[in-house]
Amino acid sequence: MRILLTNDDGINAPGLSVLEAIAADLAGPGGEVWTVAPAFEQSGVGHCISYTHPMMIAKLAERRYAAEGSPADCVLAGLHDVMKGNRPDLVLSGVNRGNNSAENALYSGTLGGAMEAALQGLPAIALSQYFGPRNLGLENAFETAERYGADLIRRILDATPQEDADYRLFYNVNFPPVPAAEVLGYRVVPQGFRRGSSYSVEPHSSPSGRRFLWIKGGYQHNPTAPGTDAAVNLDGYVSITPMRADLTAHDALEALKAIE
């Protein structure tokens, strides 16, 4: 198997090292693992692409590249430059430092990389490690993703239906904020929404008196509705959420027919 990796935490992120180990297990001794990741952290850029300016790309080692762009840029670079004419069988994005459950999925560069791969017609999975009091102090805070990642990806690929849809499936996987030994299993669930927790801004002043705004995230341990991603994560389960890039609100189409 030939696998392309990216992330949004950057080429030197510890989660990417975890993903490389997962991918090596999946690819096997006769496979190939290629990495094209952002040169600098790109958290929160979503599905952004560098449409109005070029990006520099540098080869760091055999099959390992850093690009000055977003995760979606890195996927494009991997498919159409680095691996041109030698497309991968699978694209993996992550392992993100922090969860991409619920509304976080809409901001996530990790998801943006997987979405771009799906738009390019490839199987794609985004992986993120939820953090909390029960796993932040571990020697390896990514141990849950490390232990379960390869097995889960195999299960997802085996269960993925053959399709030729314009908007292909990709998957959002979130590992729970618990030690690996305390994981209760896997749950296939829809995306949830954390009520009472949203992004905001926090003002600060520099020593020169200039005013700056920091983007501030909401509280990450508000559970979503029962049976949705963050809720099962907080209960100790790995969540798997199938997604498509089609943003149409299909449930609203019929009601709007009246304006035609």
C-alpha positions, 0 to 999 in steps of 0.5 A: 500500500502507498500512503500519503500523510499530512497534518496541520500541527507541522512537520515536526509535530509529535502526532505526525511521528505517531501517524508515520508509525501507524502508516508504516504498519498499514503499508507493510514491508513492501509499501511506501509512506510519503509525508508532505506536511506544513513547514509551520503549524497550520491549526484552524485553517480548515480547507484553506488553499494558497490560491493567491500566492505560491508556496515553497516546498523542500525535501527533508529526507527520502519521501519526506517534504515540508511545504509552506502552506496549509494541509490542503495545499500539502495534499495537492503538492503531494498528489500533483508534484511529489507523487505525480504519476504515482498516486497513493492508495490512501491519505491520512491526516493527523494525528492532531494534538487535540480533538476535532469533534463537534464544531471543531471539525469545521475549523480543522486543518486536519479535516481540511487535508482529508477533505481535499484528498476526498475531492481528489477521489482518494480514500482519506481519514483524519485522526485526532487525539482528544486531551484531558486530565486523564491523558495529558500527564502520560509519558506518551499523550498519543498512546491511545491513537498509537495503539488503536490507529492501525487496527481502526483504519483497517476496519474503516477501509474494509467497511467502506463501500465502493462508490463513484460519488462526486463528493466522496466519503472521508472519515473523522476519527477522534481518540478519547481523552483516556489512557489506551487501557481505558478505551471502551471501544469504537462508535460510529456516530454523527457530528455533534454540537457543544452548546454553550461553548464557542470560539471568541476573542480575547484582547491584549495590549502589547508593551508598545500599547498596540491592541491585539486579539487572540482567538480563544477556543471554548471549553472542550469538555462540554458533551454533545448530544448523546450518541454523537462524537464528543459525547462518546469520546468523553465516555471513553470511546473512539468516534468514527464519523463519515463525512462528505464535502457537500454542504447542502442542507438537504433537509431544507430543500423542500421547504424552500421550494415555495420561493421558486 
